[in-house]
Amino acid sequence: MSVAQAKKYYPLFGIGANLALLVAGAVMETASSISEKFCASSDDLYGTNLKFLMSAVVASTGVMVACHKYIHDKVMTDPECVDESLVRKSKAKTKMTLLESAKQLASSAYIRNLATMVICYGMAINIVEVTWKGTLMKVYPEPTAYSEFLGKFSEITGAATIAMMVAGQTIFKRFGWGGAAKMPPAILLGSGIAFFSLILAPDMWNPVTAFLGTTPLMLAMLVGAFQNVVSKSSKYALLDPCKEMAFIPLSPEEKTKGKAAIDVIGSPLGKSGGSMIQQVHSIS
């Protein structure tokens, strides 16, 4: 589709996918409550909870495989649904090695800038999320309670993402690609400053915690939860569609090689880079 069409439809494509966050959260909460009923002692509570969750994973995987087979056999072969020439082009995917991906990034400033955006945002989210989960474990040291809270967090994230995706059409229409692409890092920066100030300088927040009648640890956990919700929902609803739209003007070869390069280097480096920074910091 064209860039104009993408601005209209891309934010809506993720709504169905992000319903999974709502379902996953409900499943995690249900598994925790069922485990408490089936377990006579608290020693085996988390093990039973884990069995229920893994059963849900196996069941959802079976549904996913069945849906993929149906689409592959019935939809992709239907000329009324998909143009045969487009199917042939989509099957001609480029698989690139790590060295080839690095060369592709080095040769194209356009792809290199896209990769930089993906890497930096992935690193930033990883650093904040890991720090927040460390705080969350202090508030909920019991594994079952921790899992149940993550279930509620998943539901809230899913609802926020869907709301953001619905608003995405208006955002793209009013602010364009550039404005939409700037919003996720701006949200991440603002909420991240508030969260890390609670972790690094909790005394600064004493008037706020005294007014709210809570502790700096609890406030840091709640602010971190809010920060993760808004940063992830803005990523799914705005940053990811912006990244996909940026490939549209490229030639078929640049588009295929660029996506392959970012998949091989950009996304993994963003996830692992944040972890490496935290490990170096903990060692020092």
ChimeraX commands (.cxc) that place a marker at each C-alpha (Angstrom):
marker #1 position 0.00,0.00,0.00 radius 0.5
marker #1 position 1.00,3.61,-0.37 radius 0.5
marker #1 position 2.43,5.81,2.39 radius 0.5
marker #1 position -0.89,7.68,2.61 radius 0.5
marker #1 position -2.80,4.43,3.08 radius 0.5
marker #1 position -0.23,3.17,5.58 radius 0.5
marker #1 position -0.73,6.23,7.79 radius 0.5
marker #1 position -4.41,5.35,7.95 radius 0.5
marker #1 position -4.27,1.58,8.36 radius 0.5
marker #1 position -0.96,0.66,10.02 radius 0.5
marker #1 position -1.96,1.90,13.49 radius 0.5
marker #1 position -5.09,-0.27,13.27 radius 0.5
marker #1 position -3.27,-3.45,12.24 radius 0.5
marker #1 position -1.82,-3.88,15.72 radius 0.5
marker #1 position -5.13,-3.66,17.54 radius 0.5
marker #1 position -5.93,-7.33,16.96 radius 0.5
marker #1 position -2.42,-8.35,17.97 radius 0.5
marker #1 position -2.50,-6.32,21.16 radius 0.5
marker #1 position -5.73,-7.96,22.25 radius 0.5
marker #1 position -3.32,-10.75,23.17 radius 0.5
marker #1 position -2.00,-8.60,26.02 radius 0.5
marker #1 position -5.50,-8.37,27.48 radius 0.5
marker #1 position -6.04,-12.11,27.11 radius 0.5
marker #1 position -2.58,-12.97,28.48 radius 0.5
marker #1 position -3.15,-10.82,31.53 radius 0.5
marker #1 position -6.50,-12.47,32.24 radius 0.5
marker #1 position -4.92,-15.92,31.80 radius 0.5
marker #1 position -2.12,-15.10,34.26 radius 0.5
marker #1 position -4.56,-13.83,36.87 radius 0.5
marker #1 position -6.85,-16.85,36.37 radius 0.5
marker #1 position -3.92,-19.27,36.62 radius 0.5
marker #1 position -2.88,-17.71,39.92 radius 0.5
marker #1 position -6.37,-17.98,41.43 radius 0.5
marker #1 position -6.84,-21.57,40.21 radius 0.5
marker #1 position -3.44,-22.59,41.59 radius 0.5
marker #1 position -4.41,-21.35,45.04 radius 0.5
marker #1 position -7.51,-23.55,44.98 radius 0.5
marker #1 position -5.68,-26.70,43.84 radius 0.5
marker #1 position -2.61,-26.40,46.12 radius 0.5
marker #1 position -2.85,-27.50,49.70 radius 0.5
marker #1 position 0.54,-25.98,50.57 radius 0.5
marker #1 position 2.28,-22.83,49.39 radius 0.5
marker #1 position 5.45,-24.76,48.48 radius 0.5
marker #1 position 4.02,-26.10,45.22 radius 0.5
marker #1 position 1.92,-23.03,44.43 radius 0.5
marker #1 position 4.25,-21.48,41.89 radius 0.5
marker #1 position 4.94,-24.86,40.22 radius 0.5
marker #1 position 1.22,-25.46,39.71 radius 0.5
marker #1 position 0.77,-21.92,38.44 radius 0.5
marker #1 position 3.59,-22.47,35.95 radius 0.5
marker #1 position 1.96,-25.68,34.66 radius 0.5
marker #1 position -1.29,-23.84,33.96 radius 0.5
marker #1 position 0.58,-21.07,32.14 radius 0.5
marker #1 position 2.59,-23.52,30.02 radius 0.5
marker #1 position -0.64,-25.36,29.12 radius 0.5
marker #1 position -2.02,-22.05,27.88 radius 0.5
marker #1 position 1.13,-21.51,25.82 radius 0.5
marker #1 position 0.81,-24.93,24.18 radius 0.5
marker #1 position -2.89,-24.39,23.44 radius 0.5
marker #1 position -2.35,-20.93,21.92 radius 0.5
marker #1 position 0.54,-22.28,19.83 radius 0.5
marker #1 position -1.76,-24.95,18.40 radius 0.5
marker #1 position -4.32,-22.30,17.45 radius 0.5
marker #1 position -1.58,-20.19,15.88 radius 0.5
marker #1 position -0.29,-23.08,13.75 radius 0.5
marker #1 position -3.83,-23.90,12.59 radius 0.5
marker #1 position -4.48,-20.26,11.64 radius 0.5
marker #1 position -1.19,-20.05,9.74 radius 0.5
marker #1 position -2.01,-23.22,7.80 radius 0.5
marker #1 position -5.47,-21.91,6.91 radius 0.5
marker #1 position -4.07,-18.58,5.65 radius 0.5
marker #1 position -1.29,-20.31,3.71 radius 0.5
marker #1 position -3.58,-22.90,2.10 radius 0.5
marker #1 position -6.84,-20.97,1.63 radius 0.5
marker #1 position -6.14,-17.23,1.60 radius 0.5
marker #1 position -2.74,-16.88,-0.07 radius 0.5
marker #1 position -3.87,-19.15,-2.93 radius 0.5
marker #1 position -7.08,-17.19,-3.56 radius 0.5
marker #1 position -6.58,-14.69,-6.44 radius 0.5
marker #1 position -9.50,-12.61,-5.15 radius 0.5
marker #1 position -7.63,-12.02,-1.89 radius 0.5
marker #1 position -3.97,-11.77,-2.95 radius 0.5
marker #1 position -2.35,-10.85,-6.24 radius 0.5
marker #1 position -0.22,-13.81,-7.42 radius 0.5
marker #1 position 2.65,-11.50,-8.42 radius 0.5
marker #1 position 2.76,-10.09,-4.90 radius 0.5
marker #1 position 2.89,-13.59,-3.44 radius 0.5
marker #1 position 5.92,-14.41,-5.61 radius 0.5
marker #1 position 7.64,-11.20,-4.47 radius 0.5
marker #1 position 6.91,-11.88,-0.81 radius 0.5
marker #1 position 8.43,-15.35,-1.08 radius 0.5
marker #1 position 11.67,-13.95,-2.50 radius 0.5
marker #1 position 13.00,-12.94,0.90 radius 0.5
marker #1 position 16.61,-12.11,1.50 radius 0.5
marker #1 position 18.46,-13.99,4.21 radius 0.5
marker #1 position 21.61,-12.16,5.21 radius 0.5
marker #1 position 24.54,-13.12,7.39 radius 0.5
marker #1 position 25.78,-10.88,10.18 radius 0.5
marker #1 position 28.64,-9.57,8.00 radius 0.5
marker #1 position 26.31,-8.91,5.04 radius 0.5
marker #1 position 23.91,-7.07,7.34 radius 0.5
marker #1 position 26.73,-4.90,8.68 radius 0.5
marker #1 position 27.79,-4.05,5.11 radius 0.5
marker #1 position 24.22,-3.15,4.19 radius 0.5
marker #1 position 23.95,-0.82,7.20 radius 0.5
marker #1 position 27.30,0.77,6.35 radius 0.5
marker #1 position 26.34,1.35,2.72 radius 0.5
marker #1 position 22.97,3.03,3.28 radius 0.5
marker #1 position 22.52,6.07,5.53 radius 0.5
marker #1 position 18.73,5.63,5.32 radius 0.5
marker #1 position 18.83,2.05,6.63 radius 0.5
marker #1 position 21.56,2.96,9.13 radius 0.5
marker #1 position 19.39,5.69,10.64 radius 0.5
marker #1 position 16.43,3.32,10.89 radius 0.5
marker #1 position 18.63,0.74,12.62 radius 0.5
marker #1 position 19.92,3.41,15.03 radius 0.5
marker #1 position 16.34,4.31,15.95 radius 0.5
marker #1 position 15.46,0.66,16.61 radius 0.5
marker #1 position 18.66,-0.03,18.58 radius 0.5
marker #1 position 18.48,3.05,20.80 radius 0.5
marker #1 position 14.81,2.67,21.66 radius 0.5
marker #1 position 15.26,-1.04,22.36 radius 0.5
marker #1 position 18.20,-0.34,24.69 radius 0.5
marker #1 position 16.32,2.41,26.53 radius 0.5
marker #1 position 13.22,0.27,27.10 radius 0.5
marker #1 position 15.35,-2.67,28.26 radius 0.5
marker #1 position 17.23,-0.57,30.82 radius 0.5
marker #1 position 14.05,0.88,32.29 radius 0.5
marker #1 position 12.10,-2.39,32.25 radius 0.5
marker #1 position 14.79,-4.47,33.98 radius 0.5
marker #1 position 15.26,-1.80,36.66 radius 0.5
marker #1 position 11.51,-1.60,37.20 radius 0.5
marker #1 position 11.12,-5.38,37.49 radius 0.5
marker #1 position 13.88,-5.38,40.12 radius 0.5
marker #1 position 11.81,-2.84,42.08 radius 0.5
marker #1 position 8.66,-4.88,41.49 radius 0.5
marker #1 position 10.28,-7.99,42.97 radius 0.5
marker #1 position 11.03,-6.05,46.16 radius 0.5
marker #1 position 7.38,-5.03,46.45 radius 0.5
marker #1 position 6.06,-8.52,45.51 radius 0.5
marker #1 position 8.70,-11.08,46.62 radius 0.5
marker #1 position 6.19,-13.94,46.41 radius 0.5
marker #1 position 6.34,-15.46,42.86 radius 0.5
marker #1 position 2.57,-15.96,42.58 radius 0.5
marker #1 position 1.79,-12.38,43.62 radius 0.5
marker #1 position 4.50,-11.15,41.25 radius 0.5
marker #1 position 2.96,-13.14,38.38 radius 0.5
marker #1 position -0.54,-11.92,39.21 radius 0.5
marker #1 position 0.60,-8.28,39.17 radius 0.5
marker #1 position 2.30,-8.82,35.79 radius 0.5
marker #1 position -1.02,-10.19,34.54 radius 0.5
marker #1 position -2.80,-6.98,35.51 radius 0.5
marker #1 position 0.07,-4.98,34.03 radius 0.5
marker #1 position -0.31,-6.87,30.74 radius 0.5
marker #1 position -4.03,-6.10,30.61 radius 0.5
marker #1 position -3.45,-2.40,31.23 radius 0.5
marker #1 position -0.68,-2.31,28.62 radius 0.5
marker #1 position -2.95,-3.98,26.07 radius 0.5
marker #1 position -5.81,-1.57,26.73 radius 0.5
marker #1 position -3.46,1.45,26.58 radius 0.5
marker #1 position -1.92,0.21,23.34 radius 0.5
marker #1 position -5.30,-0.27,21.69 radius 0.5
marker #1 position -6.37,3.21,22.78 radius 0.5
marker #1 position -3.10,4.65,21.45 radius 0.5
marker #1 position -3.54,2.81,18.14 radius 0.5
marker #1 position -7.04,4.19,17.73 radius 0.5
marker #1 position -5.61,7.66,18.37 radius 0.5
marker #1 position -2.72,6.88,16.02 radius 0.5
marker #1 position -4.73,7.77,12.92 radius 0.5
marker #1 position -5.36,11.27,14.25 radius 0.5
marker #1 position -1.73,11.65,15.36 radius 0.5
marker #1 position -0.37,10.67,11.93 radius 0.5
marker #1 position -2.91,12.91,10.17 radius 0.5
marker #1 position -2.20,15.95,12.33 radius 0.5
marker #1 position 1.55,15.67,13.02 radius 0.5
marker #1 position 2.74,13.51,10.12 radius 0.5
marker #1 position 5.40,10.81,10.18 radius 0.5
marker #1 position 8.03,12.99,11.85 radius 0.5
marker #1 position 5.80,14.12,14.69 radius 0.5
marker #1 position 4.56,10.59,15.38 radius 0.5
marker #1 position 8.12,9.22,15.35 radius 0.5
marker #1 position 9.28,11.81,17.91 radius 0.5
marker #1 position 6.51,11.08,20.43 radius 0.5
marker #1 position 7.69,7.65,21.73 radius 0.5
marker #1 position 11.25,8.78,22.66 radius 0.5
marker #1 position 9.85,11.99,24.20 radius 0.5
marker #1 position 7.40,9.94,26.32 radius 0.5
marker #1 position 10.16,7.50,27.28 radius 0.5
marker #1 position 12.51,10.33,28.28 radius 0.5
marker #1 position 9.99,12.23,30.39 radius 0.5
marker #1 position 8.62,9.20,32.26 radius 0.5
marker #1 position 12.10,7.69,32.58 radius 0.5
marker #1 position 13.43,10.81,34.33 radius 0.5
marker #1 position 10.62,10.59,36.90 radius 0.5
marker #1 position 11.21,6.87,37.49 radius 0.5
marker #1 position 14.99,6.99,37.83 radius 0.5
marker #1 position 14.83,10.04,40.10 radius 0.5
marker #1 position 12.76,7.89,42.48 radius 0.5
marker #1 position 15.40,5.14,42.30 radius 0.5
marker #1 position 18.51,7.33,42.53 radius 0.5
marker #1 position 17.25,10.21,44.71 radius 0.5
marker #1 position 14.22,8.97,46.71 radius 0.5
marker #1 position 14.63,11.66,49.39 radius 0.5
marker #1 position 13.72,14.27,46.80 radius 0.5
marker #1 position 10.25,12.75,46.67 radius 0.5
marker #1 position 9.64,12.75,50.46 radius 0.5
marker #1 position 7.02,15.54,50.32 radius 0.5
marker #1 position 5.11,13.63,47.62 radius 0.5
marker #1 position 5.27,10.26,49.40 radius 0.5
marker #1 position 4.24,11.90,52.69 radius 0.5
marker #1 position 1.27,13.57,51.01 radius 0.5
marker #1 position 0.20,10.30,49.33 radius 0.5
marker #1 position 0.86,8.22,52.44 radius 0.5
marker #1 position 3.13,5.74,50.68 radius 0.5
marker #1 position 6.82,4.79,50.53 radius 0.5
marker #1 position 9.42,5.76,47.92 radius 0.5
marker #1 position 9.71,2.07,46.91 radius 0.5
marker #1 position 5.98,1.71,46.27 radius 0.5
marker #1 position 5.83,5.02,44.43 radius 0.5
marker #1 position 8.84,4.02,42.30 radius 0.5
marker #1 position 7.10,0.75,41.43 radius 0.5
marker #1 position 3.87,2.53,40.43 radius 0.5
marker #1 position 5.66,5.24,38.43 radius 0.5
marker #1 position 7.76,2.53,36.75 radius 0.5
marker #1 position 4.62,0.59,35.87 radius 0.5
marker #1 position 3.10,3.73,34.34 radius 0.5
marker #1 position 6.35,4.44,32.51 radius 0.5
marker #1 position 6.44,0.92,31.03 radius 0.5
marker #1 position 2.80,1.11,29.96 radius 0.5
marker #1 position 3.10,4.45,28.15 radius 0.5
marker #1 position 6.51,3.69,26.58 radius 0.5
marker #1 position 5.44,0.26,25.29 radius 0.5
marker #1 position 2.05,1.42,24.05 radius 0.5
marker #1 position 3.62,4.35,22.19 radius 0.5
marker #1 position 6.21,2.00,20.69 radius 0.5
marker #1 position 3.61,-0.49,19.45 radius 0.5
marker #1 position 1.17,2.19,18.24 radius 0.5
marker #1 position 3.56,4.80,16.81 radius 0.5
marker #1 position 7.21,3.78,16.56 radius 0.5
marker #1 position 6.65,0.36,14.97 radius 0.5
marker #1 position 4.23,1.69,12.30 radius 0.5
marker #1 position 6.68,4.54,11.62 radius 0.5
marker #1 position 9.46,2.02,11.08 radius 0.5
marker #1 position 7.35,-0.01,8.65 radius 0.5
marker #1 position 6.20,3.10,6.77 radius 0.5
marker #1 position 9.83,4.18,6.34 radius 0.5
marker #1 position 10.46,1.11,4.16 radius 0.5
marker #1 position 7.67,1.92,1.69 radius 0.5
marker #1 position 9.55,4.48,-0.48 radius 0.5
marker #1 position 12.56,2.14,-0.92 radius 0.5
marker #1 position 13.09,-0.10,-3.93 radius 0.5
marker #1 position 12.14,-3.78,-3.52 radius 0.5
marker #1 position 15.82,-4.77,-3.12 radius 0.5
marker #1 position 16.58,-2.01,-0.59 radius 0.5
marker #1 position 13.39,-2.81,1.30 radius 0.5
marker #1 position 14.17,-6.53,1.57 radius 0.5
marker #1 position 17.85,-6.12,2.41 radius 0.5
marker #1 position 17.15,-3.25,4.80 radius 0.5
marker #1 position 14.58,-5.22,6.78 radius 0.5
marker #1 position 16.90,-8.23,6.88 radius 0.5
marker #1 position 19.78,-6.07,8.15 radius 0.5
marker #1 position 17.68,-4.50,10.90 radius 0.5
marker #1 position 16.26,-7.89,11.92 radius 0.5
marker #1 position 19.75,-9.43,12.14 radius 0.5
marker #1 position 21.55,-6.53,13.86 radius 0.5
marker #1 position 19.13,-3.80,14.97 radius 0.5
marker #1 position 16.52,-5.60,17.04 radius 0.5
marker #1 position 18.85,-8.08,18.83 radius 0.5
marker #1 position 21.44,-5.38,19.55 radius 0.5
marker #1 position 18.79,-3.13,21.04 radius 0.5
marker #1 position 17.63,-5.86,23.41 radius 0.5
marker #1 position 21.10,-7.10,24.39 radius 0.5
marker #1 position 22.72,-3.65,24.48 radius 0.5
marker #1 position 20.65,-2.51,27.44 radius 0.5
marker #1 position 21.50,-5.69,29.35 radius 0.5
marker #1 position 25.21,-5.27,28.61 radius 0.5
marker #1 position 25.15,-1.69,29.93 radius 0.5
marker #1 position 23.51,-2.83,33.17 radius 0.5
marker #1 position 25.98,-5.70,33.61 radius 0.5
marker #1 position 28.97,-3.39,33.13 radius 0.5
marker #1 position 27.44,-0.92,35.57 radius 0.5
marker #1 position 26.82,-3.62,38.19 radius 0.5
marker #1 position 30.41,-4.90,37.86 radius 0.5
marker #1 position 31.89,-1.42,38.18 radius 0.5
marker link #1:1,2 radius 0.2
marker link #1:2,3 radius 0.2
marker link #1:3,4 radius 0.2
marker link #1:4,5 radius 0.2
marker link #1:5,6 radius 0.2
marker link #1:6,7 radius 0.2
marker link #1:7,8 radius 0.2
marker link #1:8,9 radius 0.2
marker link #1:9,10 radius 0.2
marker link #1:10,11 radius 0.2
marker link #1:11,12 radius 0.2
marker link #1:12,13 radius 0.2
marker link #1:13,14 radius 0.2
marker link #1:14,15 radius 0.2
marker link #1:15,16 radius 0.2
marker link #1:16,17 radius 0.2
marker link #1:17,18 radius 0.2
marker link #1:18,19 radius 0.2
marker link #1:19,20 radius 0.2
marker link #1:20,21 radius 0.2
marker link #1:21,22 radius 0.2
marker link #1:22,23 radius 0.2
marker link #1:23,24 radius 0.2
marker link #1:24,25 radius 0.2
marker link #1:25,26 radius 0.2
marker link #1:26,27 radius 0.2
marker link #1:27,28 radius 0.2
marker link #1:28,29 radius 0.2
marker link #1:29,30 radius 0.2
marker link #1:30,31 radius 0.2
marker link #1:31,32 radius 0.2
marker link #1:32,33 radius 0.2
marker link #1:33,34 radius 0.2
marker link #1:34,35 radius 0.2
marker link #1:35,36 radius 0.2
marker link #1:36,37 radius 0.2
marker link #1:37,38 radius 0.2
marker link #1:38,39 radius 0.2
marker link #1:39,40 radius 0.2
marker link #1:40,41 radius 0.2
marker link #1:41,42 radius 0.2
marker link #1:42,43 radius 0.2
marker link #1:43,44 radius 0.2
marker link #1:44,45 radius 0.2
marker link #1:45,46 radius 0.2
marker link #1:46,47 radius 0.2
marker link #1:47,48 radius 0.2
marker link #1:48,49 radius 0.2
marker link #1:49,50 radius 0.2
marker link #1:50,51 radius 0.2
marker link #1:51,52 radius 0.2
marker link #1:52,53 radius 0.2
marker link #1:53,54 radius 0.2
marker link #1:54,55 radius 0.2
marker link #1:55,56 radius 0.2
marker link #1:56,57 radius 0.2
marker link #1:57,58 radius 0.2
marker link #1:58,59 radius 0.2
marker link #1:59,60 radius 0.2
marker link #1:60,61 radius 0.2
marker link #1:61,62 radius 0.2
marker link #1:62,63 radius 0.2
marker link #1:63,64 radius 0.2
marker link #1:64,65 radius 0.2
marker link #1:65,66 radius 0.2
marker link #1:66,67 radius 0.2
marker link #1:67,68 radius 0.2
marker link #1:68,69 radius 0.2
marker link #1:69,70 radius 0.2
marker link #1:70,71 radius 0.2
marker link #1:71,72 radius 0.2
marker link #1:72,73 radius 0.2
marker link #1:73,74 radius 0.2
marker link #1:74,75 radius 0.2
marker link #1:75,76 radius 0.2
marker link #1:76,77 radius 0.2
marker link #1:77,78 radius 0.2
marker link #1:78,79 radius 0.2
marker link #1:79,80 radius 0.2
marker link #1:80,81 radius 0.2
marker link #1:81,82 radius 0.2
marker link #1:82,83 radius 0.2
marker link #1:83,84 radius 0.2
marker link #1:84,85 radius 0.2
marker link #1:85,86 radius 0.2
marker link #1:86,87 radius 0.2
marker link #1:87,88 radius 0.2
marker link #1:88,89 radius 0.2
marker link #1:89,90 radius 0.2
marker link #1:90,91 radius 0.2
marker link #1:91,92 radius 0.2
marker link #1:92,93 radius 0.2
marker link #1:93,94 radius 0.2
marker link #1:94,95 radius 0.2
marker link #1:95,96 radius 0.2
marker link #1:96,97 radius 0.2
marker link #1:97,98 radius 0.2
marker link #1:98,99 radius 0.2
marker link #1:99,100 radius 0.2
marker link #1:100,101 radius 0.2
marker link #1:101,102 radius 0.2
marker link #1:102,103 radius 0.2
marker link #1:103,104 radius 0.2
marker link #1:104,105 radius 0.2
marker link #1:105,106 radius 0.2
marker link #1:106,107 radius 0.2
marker link #1:107,108 radius 0.2
marker link #1:108,109 radius 0.2
marker link #1:109,110 radius 0.2
marker link #1:110,111 radius 0.2
marker link #1:111,112 radius 0.2
marker link #1:112,113 radius 0.2
marker link #1:113,114 radius 0.2
marker link #1:114,115 radius 0.2
marker link #1:115,116 radius 0.2
marker link #1:116,117 radius 0.2
marker link #1:117,118 radius 0.2
marker link #1:118,119 radius 0.2
marker link #1:119,120 radius 0.2
marker link #1:120,121 radius 0.2
marker link #1:121,122 radius 0.2
marker link #1:122,123 radius 0.2
marker link #1:123,124 radius 0.2
marker link #1:124,125 radius 0.2
marker link #1:125,126 radius 0.2
marker link #1:126,127 radius 0.2
marker link #1:127,128 radius 0.2
marker link #1:128,129 radius 0.2
marker link #1:129,130 radius 0.2
marker link #1:130,131 radius 0.2
marker link #1:131,132 radius 0.2
marker link #1:132,133 radius 0.2
marker link #1:133,134 radius 0.2
marker link #1:134,135 radius 0.2
marker link #1:135,136 radius 0.2
marker link #1:136,137 radius 0.2
marker link #1:137,138 radius 0.2
marker link #1:138,139 radius 0.2
marker link #1:139,140 radius 0.2
marker link #1:140,141 radius 0.2
marker link #1:141,142 radius 0.2
marker link #1:142,143 radius 0.2
marker link #1:143,144 radius 0.2
marker link #1:144,145 radius 0.2
marker link #1:145,146 radius 0.2
marker link #1:146,147 radius 0.2
marker link #1:147,148 radius 0.2
marker link #1:148,149 radius 0.2
marker link #1:149,150 radius 0.2
marker link #1:150,151 radius 0.2
marker link #1:151,152 radius 0.2
marker link #1:152,153 radius 0.2
marker link #1:153,154 radius 0.2
marker link #1:154,155 radius 0.2
marker link #1:155,156 radius 0.2
marker link #1:156,157 radius 0.2
marker link #1:157,158 radius 0.2
marker link #1:158,159 radius 0.2
marker link #1:159,160 radius 0.2
marker link #1:160,161 radius 0.2
marker link #1:161,162 radius 0.2
marker link #1:162,163 radius 0.2
marker link #1:163,164 radius 0.2
marker link #1:164,165 radius 0.2
marker link #1:165,166 radius 0.2
marker link #1:166,167 radius 0.2
marker link #1:167,168 radius 0.2
marker link #1:168,169 radius 0.2
marker link #1:169,170 radius 0.2
marker link #1:170,171 radius 0.2
marker link #1:171,172 radius 0.2
marker link #1:172,173 radius 0.2
marker link #1:173,174 radius 0.2
marker link #1:174,175 radius 0.2
marker link #1:175,176 radius 0.2
marker link #1:176,177 radius 0.2
marker link #1:177,178 radius 0.2
marker link #1:178,179 radius 0.2
marker link #1:179,180 radius 0.2
marker link #1:180,181 radius 0.2
marker link #1:181,182 radius 0.2
marker link #1:182,183 radius 0.2
marker link #1:183,184 radius 0.2
marker link #1:184,185 radius 0.2
marker link #1:185,186 radius 0.2
marker link #1:186,187 radius 0.2
marker link #1:187,188 radius 0.2
marker link #1:188,189 radius 0.2
marker link #1:189,190 radius 0.2
marker link #1:190,191 radius 0.2
marker link #1:191,192 radius 0.2
marker link #1:192,193 radius 0.2
marker link #1:193,194 radius 0.2
marker link #1:194,195 radius 0.2
marker link #1:195,196 radius 0.2
marker link #1:196,197 radius 0.2
marker link #1:197,198 radius 0.2
marker link #1:198,199 radius 0.2
marker link #1:199,200 radius 0.2
marker link #1:200,201 radius 0.2
marker link #1:201,202 radius 0.2
marker link #1:202,203 radius 0.2
marker link #1:203,204 radius 0.2
marker link #1:204,205 radius 0.2
marker link #1:205,206 radius 0.2
marker link #1:206,207 radius 0.2
marker link #1:207,208 radius 0.2
marker link #1:208,209 radius 0.2
marker link #1:209,210 radius 0.2
marker link #1:210,211 radius 0.2
marker link #1:211,212 radius 0.2
marker link #1:212,213 radius 0.2
marker link #1:213,214 radius 0.2
marker link #1:214,215 radius 0.2
marker link #1:215,216 radius 0.2
marker link #1:216,217 radius 0.2
marker link #1:217,218 radius 0.2
marker link #1:218,219 radius 0.2
marker link #1:219,220 radius 0.2
marker link #1:220,221 radius 0.2
marker link #1:221,222 radius 0.2
marker link #1:222,223 radius 0.2
marker link #1:223,224 radius 0.2
marker link #1:224,225 radius 0.2
marker link #1:225,226 radius 0.2
marker link #1:226,227 radius 0.2
marker link #1:227,228 radius 0.2
marker link #1:228,229 radius 0.2
marker link #1:229,230 radius 0.2
marker link #1:230,231 radius 0.2
marker link #1:231,232 radius 0.2
marker link #1:232,233 radius 0.2
marker link #1:233,234 radius 0.2
marker link #1:234,235 radius 0.2
marker link #1:235,236 radius 0.2
marker link #1:236,237 radius 0.2
marker link #1:237,238 radius 0.2
marker link #1:238,239 radius 0.2
marker link #1:239,240 radius 0.2
marker link #1:240,241 radius 0.2
marker link #1:241,242 radius 0.2
marker link #1:242,243 radius 0.2
marker link #1:243,244 radius 0.2
marker link #1:244,245 radius 0.2
marker link #1:245,246 radius 0.2
marker link #1:246,247 radius 0.2
marker link #1:247,248 radius 0.2
marker link #1:248,249 radius 0.2
marker link #1:249,250 radius 0.2
marker link #1:250,251 radius 0.2
marker link #1:251,252 radius 0.2
marker link #1:252,253 radius 0.2
marker link #1:253,254 radius 0.2
marker link #1:254,255 radius 0.2
marker link #1:255,256 radius 0.2
marker link #1:256,257 radius 0.2
marker link #1:257,258 radius 0.2
marker link #1:258,259 radius 0.2
marker link #1:259,260 radius 0.2
marker link #1:260,261 radius 0.2
marker link #1:261,262 radius 0.2
marker link #1:262,263 radius 0.2
marker link #1:263,264 radius 0.2
marker link #1:264,265 radius 0.2
marker link #1:265,266 radius 0.2
marker link #1:266,267 radius 0.2
marker link #1:267,268 radius 0.2
marker link #1:268,269 radius 0.2
marker link #1:269,270 radius 0.2
marker link #1:270,271 radius 0.2
marker link #1:271,272 radius 0.2
marker link #1:272,273 radius 0.2
marker link #1:273,274 radius 0.2
marker link #1:274,275 radius 0.2
marker link #1:275,276 radius 0.2
marker link #1:276,277 radius 0.2
marker link #1:277,278 radius 0.2
marker link #1:278,279 radius 0.2
marker link #1:279,280 radius 0.2
marker link #1:280,281 radius 0.2
marker link #1:281,282 radius 0.2
marker link #1:282,283 radius 0.2
marker link #1:283,284 radius 0.2
view
